[in-house]
Amino acid sequence: MSQRYRITRQFQEPAGEISLEECHAYFEARTGFTYTSVFTVKNESSTMSIEGHFFMWDSGSALIPFRYYAGDVYVSGTNEAVIPVMLEAASALRADVAEG
């Protein structure tokens, strides 16, 4: 089963949102990240493209999307290498990590 994480400021007082500008500033300063407005997933029989704000992290073995949506950043925890990267991003963005 795939695990999804959310980097959020929802639990802080006062609750706030992470801005897209903050995400651009943070991820663009990091090695291994690129921005794309369309995330495309391909398999043998089909291709699916999703529009949005994606900061793609090259883990060395896969490209892992950090998706900005509605003031939060979402990332899959399927690849365990993403966990320390996600925690570092949450700290830099002054946010918390929640499952889901």
N, C-alpha and C positions, 0 to 999 in steps of 0.2 A: 504494500500500500504506500502511496506517495505521501510524503509529509510536506506541508506548505507552511511557511513562516511569514509573518507580517511585521515589518519594522514600523512602529507607530508611536505617536505621542498621545494617544487616546487616554492613557492611564495617568497622565501627568496633570498637575493642578497649576494653572488652568490648562485644560486639554487644548491641544492645538494640532495643526497639520504641518507636515513636512512640505515645503514648497518644491515645485519642480526646479526652480532656480538653485535651491540648495543642493538638490540631487545632481544637477549638471555640474555645479562647482566641485562637489566632492568626487563624483565618479570620473570626471574628466581629468582630475589631478592624479588619479590612481593608474598605475601601470596595469595593463591587461584588460581594461574596460574600454568599450566603444559604445556609442549611442546609435540606436536605430528607431525609426518610427513605425516599422513593420517587422514583426517577428514571424518567420516562416518555418513551419515544421513539415518535413517531407518523410514519407515512408514509401514502400514499394508500390502501393496502389493509389496514393493520393497526396495532395499538397494542401496545407491549410495556412493562410496568412491572417495575422491578427494585427490590427492597427492599435497604436498606443505609444507609450514612452518606455522604451526598453534600454537598460544599460547592460550590455552583454559582457559577461566575464569569461575570459578564456582560461579555463582551469588547467590547460595543458592536454587534457584528454577529451574535453567537451566545452561547448559554449553554453553558459548558464545565464538565463535572463533574470535580471532584477527588474521587476516591472513597477513603475510608478503609476498609481491609480488612486484618485480621490484623497490625496494627502498622506497616503501610506506607500510603502515599498514592499512588494511581495516577491518571495523567492522559494523555489523548491528545495527541500532538504534531501532529495533522493541521493545526490552525490555528497558524501560526508565532508568532502574538501571545502564545501561552501560554508560550513558552520563557522569557522573562525573568521572568514571574510565577512559574513553577515554580521557577526557580533562586533567586529571592528567598525563596520559601516553604521550600525545602530549607535555605537558610542560616539562616533564623529558627528552624527546627525542629532545627538542629544535625544535619543528615542529609546523605546523599549522593544523587546521582541516577544511576540505572542504566536502561539500555534494557530493555524487556520488561515 
